[in-house]
Each structure stands twice: as structure tokens, then as C-alpha cells.
Amino acid sequence: MTGERRPVTDEDRQAVRELHAQGLSRNAISRRINRSGRTVSRLADELGLDFERAQTAAATEAKKIDGRARRAALSLGLLDDAERLRQQLWQRALVFNFGGKENDYNEHTLDEPTFSDKAKIMQSVGIAVDRSLRLDEYDADPGVDAAKSMLGALAAGLGAAYDELNKRDGTADAD
């Protein structure tokens, strides 16, 4: 039944001790033993165990790195897909249909896909490339763009100040 509390067992305590020793986070232990995070925290306290923030931070950072690697691989795969799709634009194409009273199958081989099929291929290529770029942008360092923007604004400001000083110096020389 949902909401019914189960008594904590010695097996729960042993599992928390063993999984904690393996470096699992409180939430990971909670999922493994099917107990709430609060129960796992209470058991850890009873056992004199703690979930060090550095350990949790390291695990979180490792997951982020794994996610970035998976997105990079997916991004490259999407580019491969786009290239394979694009090649189909100029390859022989089998077109077929089922029709007629007897639902007959008919097929023909064309030198190239039809115009409408080429349009669909290009649409698919565009989607694959777009998704690849979005994955790359997701993991881009926002600090780089912010720094470029700040440096551009600083350069523009310095240029304006330089121009203003030259105007004043030019005016002072003319007097």
C-alpha cells in the first residue's frame, strides 16, 4: 500500500553502510534500497556516516561530464546522419505504391528521387544539422561569449574616448 511505513531492518542498515562505502550518494542509496532520502539520512546518522558535500559535488560533476560527452557523440552522429541523408539526393531511388482494385504492388527505379522527395530529404538534413548545432550550443561556455561582448564594449568605449580627446586636442591647438 502507498504511504504505509515499513520498519527499518538490519538489512537496510547494512545496505546503507555498504553502498555508502562504495561512494554512492544519499539519493542513489535511496533508489537502490527503495527508501526515502530522509530514511537513508537518518540511518547514516545512526551509523556515524555522512554524505560529504565534496563527494556529492564530485559525483555531480562526473555526471555533467558524462552528459557532455554523450551530447557530443550524439551531435556527431546527427552530422553523420545529415551527410548520409544528403547523399541520397543524387542516388538512384526506388519508388513504389500499392493500388487498384486488387491492391497491386508497383515499383520503378528512378535516376534520382523526385523533387518532392528531395525536398523532404533536405528538410531532414536541415533538422539533423540544426539539432546537432543546438547540442553544441548547449555545452558552449557562456563565459566566452560574455567576455567577447564585454571586450567589444570596452574597445568601443575606449575608441570613443580617444576620439573625444583628439577632438579636444584639435580644438585646443586651433585656438
Order of alpha helices (4+ residues) and beta strands (2+ residues): alpha-alpha-alpha-alpha-beta-beta-alpha-alpha
